[in-house]
Amino acid sequence: MPGYLVFPLTGSLLAIFPTALLMGVAFPIGLRVWAGGPRDTARLAERVALFYAFNVGGAIAGSLVAGFILLPFMGSRAAIDALSGLALSSGLLLLSVSEWPAATRAAVAALAVASFAAIAAASPDPFQQFITQRFRGDRIVWREEGVEATVVVHRSPAGDLSMTVNGNHQASTDASTAYVHRRIGHLPMALHPDPRTALVIGLGGGATAGAVSVHGASVDVVELAAPVVRGARLFSSVNYGVLDRPNVRLRVDDGRNFMMLTPKRYDVVTADVIHPIYAGSGNLYSAEYFQLIRRVLNPGGMVLQWTAGTDAEYKVIARTFLSVFPETTVWADGSLLLGMVEPLRLRRSDFERKLRVAGSAQGLHDLNVESWDRLLAAFVAGPDELRAFVGPGPMLTDDAPLVEYFLSLPRDRDVDTSSMKGDVRRYIASADAPR
């Protein structure tokens, strides 16, 4: 088992196992108290069935109330205290009808209430505990628990801000992380001859969406979780103030549903970095997802897909991407896949025109490709080389999200794309090709 799984597995065990065990013990006790009175079989069966019905109904109602009411309006700490108090109250009710002497019942009740109050008062803030254990020395700046996600923004001793979504790192203001996120937005805008419309799936800290927006195109950003949007405002130093730019429209929605229903078409589609091994991320790496992107692309449109991981993870993602975008080219360090249906064509005149436009020039500067030669130098390989590299094998689908269940794949080595080498001259318009 990978070492980095020890923290979440240990935390899950400590948080879930004691509660699950005690709830499992409580069920037969409650059933015995509820159904133990009647002696006739028919009445007993009726009470058992009613108890099971209330248990199932309570489980359904509890999940809805916890997710849609308690967490957003009370927060996890207060919600845990309230539910624990409810459990304590049920225990006190059982105690009140027990056969113990009244003095004993009163003493046990007083001890239980006092213990509950002392433990509740001494219990630490779960968010602060998470930050303390996972990010030593960081301080929580902002947090919000929403229906879709729990978002925490924290500051390191060096002064950098980071965002975690449901406990997973999502964004940071440190220079290297910001460049990785910005590059995903700048590169397709630099490669497309004249991008006028763009779609960004996922806002995160906003660096990717902001990078797309500075090139002047009309940009739609679709973000699933409203708390992420509010947290992204703290990352204006790296996201170009994307939420206040007049050419950007933000929609809080599911990205796949949006693409399934929108009549709009885009020249460029990209997405903020979403690690493929995170729970639920399989929906953003499957063939069905890539087919939805292809549906909303204009003729000649481009989609930029970030991918990384082990050798097996990289290859299954790239193989799936290639199955939908047969003219995929590989860029930068091999982690950026530029998907197209038609063959890529690069023209020096398109690039030099962008250098004369303020926003695009800034984007090319931040991408570190301020010359035609530097742009070409970012090329790694074409579809033939990528196809040979990934070889035959399984692909990702909604029903088989292999990368999300990453322990099902070999983890014996990291991906090494250094063997992929293509000739960028094949993709340069004849008038601009080197002689």
C-alpha positions as a Python dict, from the first residue, in 0.01 Angstrom:
ca = {
    (1, 'M'): (0, 0, 0),
    (2, 'P'): (139, 347, -87),
    (3, 'G'): (262, 535, 218),
    (4, 'Y'): (51, 844, 146),
    (5, 'L'): (-266, 638, 203),
    (6, 'V'): (-179, 580, 568),
    (7, 'F'): (-307, 923, 674),
    (8, 'P'): (-655, 907, 514),
    (9, 'L'): (-706, 540, 603),
    (10, 'T'): (-607, 596, 966),
    (11, 'G'): (-825, 906, 988),
    (12, 'S'): (-1121, 724, 834),
    (13, 'L'): (-1078, 432, 1072),
    (14, 'L'): (-1068, 655, 1380),
    (15, 'A'): (-1361, 866, 1263),
    (16, 'I'): (-1592, 591, 1139),
    (17, 'F'): (-1517, 262, 1313),
    (18, 'P'): (-1607, 351, 1677),
    (19, 'T'): (-1931, 519, 1571),
    (20, 'A'): (-2025, 237, 1334),
    (21, 'L'): (-1950, -23, 1603),
    (22, 'L'): (-2160, 152, 1868),
    (23, 'M'): (-2447, 209, 1626),
    (24, 'G'): (-2433, -159, 1536),
    (25, 'V'): (-2452, -249, 1904),
    (26, 'A'): (-2738, -3, 1961),
    (27, 'F'): (-2959, -154, 1691),
    (28, 'P'): (-3026, -494, 1854),
    (29, 'I'): (-3061, -324, 2193),
    (30, 'G'): (-3324, -88, 2052),
    (31, 'L'): (-3498, -372, 1874),
    (32, 'R'): (-3512, -574, 2196),
    (33, 'V'): (-3659, -282, 2392),
    (34, 'W'): (-3913, -198, 2120),
    (35, 'A'): (-4030, -549, 2034),
    (36, 'G'): (-3980, -724, 2365),
    (37, 'G'): (-4324, -646, 2510),
    (38, 'P'): (-4584, -837, 2304),
    (39, 'R'): (-4604, -1212, 2346),
    (40, 'D'): (-4821, -1298, 2045),
    (41, 'T'): (-4630, -1371, 1722),
    (42, 'A'): (-4835, -1143, 1494),
    (43, 'R'): (-4791, -838, 1716),
    (44, 'L'): (-4419, -911, 1757),
    (45, 'A'): (-4367, -935, 1380),
    (46, 'E'): (-4551, -607, 1330),
    (47, 'R'): (-4332, -424, 1580),
    (48, 'V'): (-4011, -570, 1432),
    (49, 'A'): (-4120, -463, 1083),
    (50, 'L'): (-4207, -114, 1209),
    (51, 'F'): (-3869, -83, 1380),
    (52, 'Y'): (-3686, -178, 1060),
    (53, 'A'): (-3899, 67, 861),
    (54, 'F'): (-3814, 351, 1099),
    (55, 'N'): (-3445, 254, 1084),
    (56, 'V'): (-3436, 264, 702),
    (57, 'G'): (-3641, 584, 688),
    (58, 'G'): (-3417, 745, 946),
    (59, 'A'): (-3105, 650, 750),
    (60, 'I'): (-3245, 810, 435),
    (61, 'A'): (-3367, 1123, 613),
    (62, 'G'): (-3043, 1149, 810),
    (63, 'S'): (-2825, 1152, 500),
    (64, 'L'): (-3039, 1425, 343),
    (65, 'V'): (-3060, 1639, 656),
    (66, 'A'): (-2689, 1605, 732),
    (67, 'G'): (-2574, 1691, 381),
    (68, 'F'): (-2823, 1961, 290),
    (69, 'I'): (-2902, 2124, 627),
    (70, 'L'): (-2671, 2043, 915),
    (71, 'L'): (-2333, 2079, 743),
    (72, 'P'): (-2409, 2394, 538),
    (73, 'F'): (-2593, 2577, 818),
    (74, 'M'): (-2427, 2446, 1135),
    (75, 'G'): (-2089, 2318, 1028),
    (76, 'S'): (-1943, 1978, 1110),
    (77, 'R'): (-1840, 2062, 1468),
    (78, 'A'): (-2183, 2189, 1576),
    (79, 'A'): (-2360, 1917, 1377),
    (80, 'I'): (-2156, 1644, 1548),
    (81, 'D'): (-2232, 1797, 1888),
    (82, 'A'): (-2605, 1815, 1806),
    (83, 'L'): (-2625, 1457, 1682),
    (84, 'S'): (-2422, 1335, 1977),
    (85, 'G'): (-2662, 1518, 2207),
    (86, 'L'): (-2952, 1346, 2033),
    (87, 'A'): (-2788, 1008, 2088),
    (88, 'L'): (-2730, 1098, 2452),
    (89, 'S'): (-3095, 1195, 2490),
    (90, 'S'): (-3210, 861, 2353),
    (91, 'G'): (-2982, 686, 2599),
    (92, 'L'): (-3127, 889, 2885),
    (93, 'L'): (-3479, 793, 2776),
    (94, 'L'): (-3382, 427, 2784),
    (95, 'L'): (-3224, 481, 3124),
    (96, 'S'): (-3544, 638, 3255),
    (97, 'V'): (-3743, 317, 3192),
    (98, 'S'): (-3475, 78, 3315),
    (99, 'E'): (-3528, -141, 3621),
    (100, 'W'): (-3246, 20, 3818),
    (101, 'P'): (-3330, 209, 4137),
    (102, 'A'): (-3415, 576, 4088),
    (103, 'A'): (-3103, 694, 4270),
    (104, 'T'): (-2882, 482, 4047),
    (105, 'R'): (-3052, 607, 3733),
    (106, 'A'): (-3009, 968, 3845),
    (107, 'A'): (-2639, 918, 3924),
    (108, 'V'): (-2570, 746, 3589),
    (109, 'A'): (-2761, 1018, 3402),
    (110, 'A'): (-2568, 1295, 3577),
    (111, 'L'): (-2236, 1122, 3505),
    (112, 'A'): (-2328, 1073, 3137),
    (113, 'V'): (-2432, 1438, 3092),
    (114, 'A'): (-2121, 1568, 3268),
    (115, 'S'): (-1895, 1341, 3062),
    (116, 'F'): (-2064, 1448, 2741),
    (117, 'A'): (-2023, 1817, 2826),
    (118, 'A'): (-1657, 1774, 2916),
    (119, 'I'): (-1575, 1576, 2602),
    (120, 'A'): (-1764, 1818, 2376),
    (121, 'A'): (-1584, 2116, 2526),
    (122, 'A'): (-1243, 1950, 2494),
    (123, 'S'): (-1292, 1818, 2139),
    (124, 'P'): (-1066, 2002, 1894),
    (125, 'D'): (-1179, 2175, 1576),
    (126, 'P'): (-1164, 1901, 1308),
    (127, 'F'): (-1043, 2145, 1042),
    (128, 'Q'): (-762, 2276, 1256),
    (129, 'Q'): (-663, 1921, 1341),
    (130, 'F'): (-652, 1830, 973),
    (131, 'I'): (-435, 2130, 886),
    (132, 'T'): (-208, 2069, 1185),
    (133, 'Q'): (-152, 1705, 1095),
    (134, 'R'): (-134, 1739, 716),
    (135, 'F'): (22, 2084, 671),
    (136, 'R'): (249, 2151, 967),
    (137, 'G'): (270, 2516, 1064),
    (138, 'D'): (-10, 2635, 832),
    (139, 'R'): (-286, 2864, 955),
    (140, 'I'): (-650, 2850, 840),
    (141, 'V'): (-745, 3172, 660),
    (142, 'W'): (-1096, 3083, 540),
    (143, 'R'): (-1323, 2782, 525),
    (144, 'E'): (-1674, 2687, 425),
    (145, 'E'): (-1874, 2367, 441),
    (146, 'G'): (-2119, 2342, 155),
    (147, 'V'): (-2355, 2087, 8),
    (148, 'E'): (-2110, 1991, -267),
    (149, 'A'): (-1774, 2032, -94),
    (150, 'T'): (-1581, 2146, 211),
    (151, 'V'): (-1323, 2408, 118),
    (152, 'V'): (-1036, 2526, 337),
    (153, 'V'): (-784, 2797, 247),
    (154, 'H'): (-472, 2798, 462),
    (155, 'R'): (-146, 2994, 469),
    (156, 'S'): (200, 2838, 503),
    (157, 'P'): (480, 2987, 715),
    (158, 'A'): (634, 3109, 386),
    (159, 'G'): (318, 3309, 314),
    (160, 'D'): (175, 3095, 31),
    (161, 'L'): (-197, 3023, 25),
    (162, 'S'): (-329, 2675, -49),
    (163, 'M'): (-679, 2545, -109),
    (164, 'T'): (-800, 2199, -13),
    (165, 'V'): (-1133, 2064, -137),
    (166, 'N'): (-1271, 1776, 70),
    (167, 'G'): (-923, 1735, 216),
    (168, 'N'): (-747, 1717, -122),
    (169, 'H'): (-498, 1982, -234),
    (170, 'Q'): (-645, 2187, -519),
    (171, 'A'): (-462, 2518, -563),
    (172, 'S'): (-171, 2723, -433),
    (173, 'T'): (-13, 3062, -484),
    (174, 'D'): (343, 2926, -487),
    (175, 'A'): (512, 2998, -819),
    (176, 'S'): (563, 2641, -942),
    (177, 'T'): (206, 2529, -875),
    (178, 'A'): (63, 2847, -1023),
    (179, 'Y'): (268, 2795, -1341),
    (180, 'V'): (143, 2438, -1382),
    (181, 'H'): (-219, 2553, -1354),
    (182, 'R'): (-173, 2859, -1575),
    (183, 'R'): (4, 2658, -1844),
    (184, 'I'): (-309, 2445, -1891),
    (185, 'G'): (-496, 2762, -1984),
    (186, 'H'): (-230, 2949, -2181),
    (187, 'L'): (-107, 2668, -2407),
    (188, 'P'): (-427, 2594, -2603),
    (189, 'M'): (-491, 2967, -2642),
    (190, 'A'): (-139, 3003, -2784),
    (191, 'L'): (-182, 2711, -3025),
    (192, 'H'): (-530, 2784, -3158),
    (193, 'P'): (-509, 3023, -3457),
    (194, 'D'): (-791, 3251, -3338),
    (195, 'P'): (-969, 3140, -3017),
    (196, 'R'): (-1286, 3339, -2962),
    (197, 'T'): (-1483, 3112, -2728),
    (198, 'A'): (-1351, 2892, -2449),
    (199, 'L'): (-1490, 2661, -2182),
    (200, 'V'): (-1311, 2576, -1856),
    (201, 'I'): (-1437, 2284, -1648),
    (202, 'G'): (-1361, 2342, -1281),
    (203, 'L'): (-1252, 2670, -1125),
    (204, 'G'): (-1029, 2559, -836),
    (205, 'G'): (-809, 2854, -744),
    (206, 'G'): (-887, 3010, -1083),
    (207, 'A'): (-535, 3008, -1230),
    (208, 'T'): (-633, 2799, -1534),
    (209, 'A'): (-953, 2991, -1605),
    (210, 'G'): (-773, 3320, -1550),
    (211, 'A'): (-499, 3221, -1793),
    (212, 'V'): (-759, 3147, -2061),
    (213, 'S'): (-938, 3474, -1996),
    (214, 'V'): (-641, 3708, -2050),
    (215, 'H'): (-629, 3614, -2419),
    (216, 'G'): (-952, 3806, -2477),
    (217, 'A'): (-1186, 3521, -2572),
    (218, 'S'): (-1535, 3484, -2432),
    (219, 'V'): (-1491, 3234, -2146),
    (220, 'D'): (-1748, 3013, -1970),
    (221, 'V'): (-1633, 2861, -1642),
    (222, 'V'): (-1836, 2577, -1490),
    (223, 'E'): (-1766, 2494, -1125),
    (224, 'L'): (-1956, 2232, -928),
    (225, 'A'): (-1914, 2375, -575),
    (226, 'A'): (-2017, 2727, -477),
    (227, 'P'): (-1770, 2737, -181),
    (228, 'V'): (-1484, 2688, -429),
    (229, 'V'): (-1594, 3004, -609),
    (230, 'R'): (-1584, 3206, -289),
    (231, 'G'): (-1248, 3058, -191),
    (232, 'A'): (-1101, 3139, -534),
    (233, 'R'): (-1135, 3511, -463),
    (234, 'L'): (-843, 3476, -223),
    (235, 'F'): (-619, 3364, -512),
    (236, 'S'): (-640, 3678, -724),
    (237, 'S'): (-260, 3708, -718),
    (238, 'V'): (-235, 3404, -947),
    (239, 'N'): (-574, 3390, -1121),
    (240, 'Y'): (-569, 3729, -1298),
    (241, 'G'): (-878, 3840, -1105),
    (242, 'V'): (-1077, 3600, -1321),
    (243, 'L'): (-1404, 3636, -1133),
    (244, 'D'): (-1419, 4008, -1207),
    (245, 'R'): (-1320, 3999, -1574),
    (246, 'P'): (-1598, 4117, -1811),
    (247, 'N'): (-1534, 3840, -2066),
    (248, 'V'): (-1585, 3561, -1808),
    (249, 'R'): (-1919, 3402, -1720),
    (250, 'L'): (-1928, 3170, -1420),
    (251, 'R'): (-2186, 2896, -1381),
    (252, 'V'): (-2221, 2680, -1069),
    (253, 'D'): (-2317, 2349, -1225),
    (254, 'D'): (-2196, 2001, -1309),
    (255, 'G'): (-1958, 2026, -1604),
    (256, 'R'): (-2083, 1712, -1776),
    (257, 'N'): (-2446, 1816, -1745),
    (258, 'F'): (-2360, 2159, -1881),
    (259, 'M'): (-2190, 2014, -2189),
    (260, 'M'): (-2473, 1768, -2240),
    (261, 'L'): (-2735, 2045, -2251),
    (262, 'T'): (-2565, 2359, -2383),
    (263, 'P'): (-2622, 2467, -2745),
    (264, 'K'): (-2294, 2662, -2737),
    (265, 'R'): (-1978, 2555, -2917),
    (266, 'Y'): (-1620, 2641, -2824),
    (267, 'D'): (-1285, 2687, -2991),
    (268, 'V'): (-1097, 2576, -2678),
    (269, 'V'): (-1198, 2350, -2390),
    (270, 'T'): (-974, 2290, -2091),
    (271, 'A'): (-1006, 2201, -1724),
    (272, 'D'): (-844, 2288, -1395),
    (273, 'V'): (-610, 2022, -1252),
    (274, 'I'): (-816, 1741, -1103),
    (275, 'H'): (-607, 1446, -987),
    (276, 'P'): (-737, 1126, -1145),
    (277, 'I'): (-706, 918, -828),
    (278, 'Y'): (-943, 1137, -625),
    (279, 'A'): (-1282, 986, -549),
    (280, 'G'): (-1532, 1082, -818),
    (281, 'S'): (-1266, 1200, -1063),
    (282, 'G'): (-1333, 910, -1297),
    (283, 'N'): (-1623, 1112, -1441),
    (284, 'L'): (-1367, 1360, -1576),
    (285, 'Y'): (-1135, 1107, -1740),
    (286, 'S'): (-1377, 864, -1904),
    (287, 'A'): (-1442, 819, -2274),
    (288, 'E'): (-1797, 946, -2219),
    (289, 'Y'): (-1662, 1271, -2072),
    (290, 'F'): (-1422, 1323, -2361),
    (291, 'Q'): (-1706, 1256, -2606),
    (292, 'L'): (-1908, 1533, -2441),
    (293, 'I'): (-1613, 1769, -2490),
    (294, 'R'): (-1591, 1667, -2855),
    (295, 'R'): (-1962, 1745, -2888),
    (296, 'V'): (-1915, 2110, -2782),
    (297, 'L'): (-1603, 2179, -2993),
    (298, 'N'): (-1618, 2397, -3300),
    (299, 'P'): (-1455, 2264, -3618),
    (300, 'G'): (-1083, 2300, -3568),
    (301, 'G'): (-1135, 2323, -3191),
    (302, 'M'): (-882, 2209, -2933),
    (303, 'V'): (-908, 2048, -2591),
    (304, 'L'): (-618, 2056, -2346),
    (305, 'Q'): (-606, 1762, -2105),
    (306, 'W'): (-360, 1743, -1815),
    (307, 'T'): (-253, 1393, -1719),
    (308, 'A'): (4, 1244, -1485),
    (309, 'G'): (54, 956, -1244),
    (310, 'T'): (216, 617, -1269),
    (311, 'D'): (305, 460, -1602),
    (312, 'A'): (-17, 257, -1602),
    (313, 'E'): (-234, 556, -1507),
    (314, 'Y'): (-84, 783, -1771),
    (315, 'K'): (-121, 526, -2045),
    (316, 'V'): (-481, 436, -1973),
    (317, 'I'): (-579, 806, -1963),
    (318, 'A'): (-389, 891, -2282),
    (319, 'R'): (-523, 581, -2458),
    (320, 'T'): (-880, 683, -2372),
    (321, 'F'): (-818, 1042, -2483),
    (322, 'L'): (-672, 923, -2814),
    (323, 'S'): (-978, 709, -2881),
    (324, 'V'): (-1191, 1025, -2892),
    (325, 'F'): (-936, 1273, -3028),
    (326, 'P'): (-730, 1082, -3287),
    (327, 'E'): (-507, 1381, -3372),
    (328, 'T'): (-375, 1430, -3017),
    (329, 'T'): (-32, 1590, -2978),
    (330, 'V'): (185, 1592, -2665),
    (331, 'W'): (338, 1908, -2516),
    (332, 'A'): (557, 2049, -2239),
    (333, 'D'): (689, 1771, -2013),
    (334, 'G'): (452, 1514, -2162),
    (335, 'S'): (173, 1591, -1917),
    (336, 'L'): (-28, 1809, -2156),
    (337, 'L'): (-232, 1640, -2428),
    (338, 'L'): (-378, 1864, -2699),
    (339, 'G'): (-679, 1685, -2841),
    (340, 'M'): (-812, 1753, -3191),
    (341, 'V'): (-1025, 1577, -3448),
    (342, 'E'): (-849, 1745, -3743),
    (343, 'P'): (-468, 1751, -3779),
    (344, 'L'): (-292, 2037, -3601),
    (345, 'R'): (-166, 2325, -3817),
    (346, 'L'): (67, 2589, -3676),
    (347, 'R'): (136, 2924, -3845),
    (348, 'R'): (399, 3176, -3746),
    (349, 'S'): (173, 3461, -3859),
    (350, 'D'): (-95, 3357, -3606),
    (351, 'F'): (161, 3349, -3327),
    (352, 'E'): (316, 3684, -3416),
    (353, 'R'): (-27, 3845, -3436),
    (354, 'K'): (-90, 3739, -3075),
    (355, 'L'): (235, 3901, -2968),
    (356, 'R'): (89, 4234, -3080),
    (357, 'V'): (-226, 4196, -2865),
    (358, 'A'): (-175, 4303, -2503),
    (359, 'G'): (-365, 4020, -2331),
    (360, 'S'): (-229, 3743, -2550),
    (361, 'A'): (122, 3885, -2522),
    (362, 'Q'): (95, 3872, -2144),
    (363, 'G'): (-29, 3513, -2163),
    (364, 'L'): (260, 3409, -2388),
    (365, 'H'): (504, 3580, -2154),
    (366, 'D'): (359, 3396, -1853),
    (367, 'L'): (373, 3071, -2050),
    (368, 'N'): (741, 3147, -2116),
    (369, 'V'): (704, 3119, -2494),
    (370, 'E'): (772, 3470, -2618),
    (371, 'S'): (911, 3353, -2951),
    (372, 'W'): (798, 3120, -3230),
    (373, 'D'): (1095, 2890, -3169),
    (374, 'R'): (1018, 2859, -2798),
    (375, 'L'): (660, 2764, -2876),
    (376, 'L'): (778, 2491, -3113),
    (377, 'A'): (1028, 2372, -2852),
    (378, 'A'): (736, 2288, -2621),
    (379, 'F'): (624, 2017, -2866),
    (380, 'V'): (695, 1657, -2760),
    (381, 'A'): (520, 1413, -2991),
    (382, 'G'): (238, 1357, -3235),
    (383, 'P'): (-48, 1105, -3233),
    (384, 'D'): (156, 827, -3393),
    (385, 'E'): (429, 849, -3129),
    (386, 'L'): (174, 873, -2847),
    (387, 'R'): (-20, 576, -2985),
    (388, 'A'): (296, 368, -2997),
    (389, 'F'): (389, 476, -2643),
    (390, 'V'): (57, 384, -2479),
    (391, 'G'): (6, 65, -2682),
    (392, 'P'): (-308, -146, -2668),
    (393, 'G'): (-493, -198, -2343),
    (394, 'P'): (-791, -99, -2131),
    (395, 'M'): (-965, 238, -2151),
    (396, 'L'): (-1158, 440, -1895),
    (397, 'T'): (-1537, 445, -1902),
    (398, 'D'): (-1804, 559, -1661),
    (399, 'D'): (-1861, 196, -1567),
    (400, 'A'): (-1490, 113, -1534),
    (401, 'P'): (-1306, 409, -1374),
    (402, 'L'): (-980, 218, -1334),
    (403, 'V'): (-768, 519, -1243),
    (404, 'E'): (-1004, 628, -967),
    (405, 'Y'): (-969, 274, -825),
    (406, 'F'): (-597, 314, -873),
    (407, 'L'): (-486, 20, -663),
    (408, 'S'): (-634, -201, -937),
    (409, 'L'): (-355, -83, -1171),
    (410, 'P'): (18, -164, -1151),
    (411, 'R'): (205, 91, -941),
    (412, 'D'): (556, -40, -996),
    (413, 'R'): (692, 263, -1185),
    (414, 'D'): (628, 627, -1262),
    (415, 'V'): (563, 738, -1617),
    (416, 'D'): (867, 831, -1826),
    (417, 'T'): (775, 1012, -2148),
    (418, 'S'): (1134, 1082, -2256),
    (419, 'S'): (1115, 810, -2523),
    (420, 'M'): (837, 996, -2705),
    (421, 'K'): (997, 1216, -2969),
    (422, 'G'): (812, 1362, -3263),
    (423, 'D'): (890, 1614, -3536),
    (424, 'V'): (699, 1939, -3494),
    (425, 'R'): (777, 2037, -3856),
    (426, 'R'): (501, 1802, -3970),
    (427, 'Y'): (245, 2038, -3813),
    (428, 'I'): (378, 2372, -3935),
    (429, 'A'): (206, 2532, -4234),
    (430, 'S'): (428, 2496, -4540),
    (431, 'A'): (503, 2868, -4569),
    (432, 'D'): (634, 2878, -4212),
    (433, 'A'): (823, 2547, -4206),
    (434, 'P'): (1198, 2565, -4142),
    (435, 'R'): (1406, 2508, -4454),
}
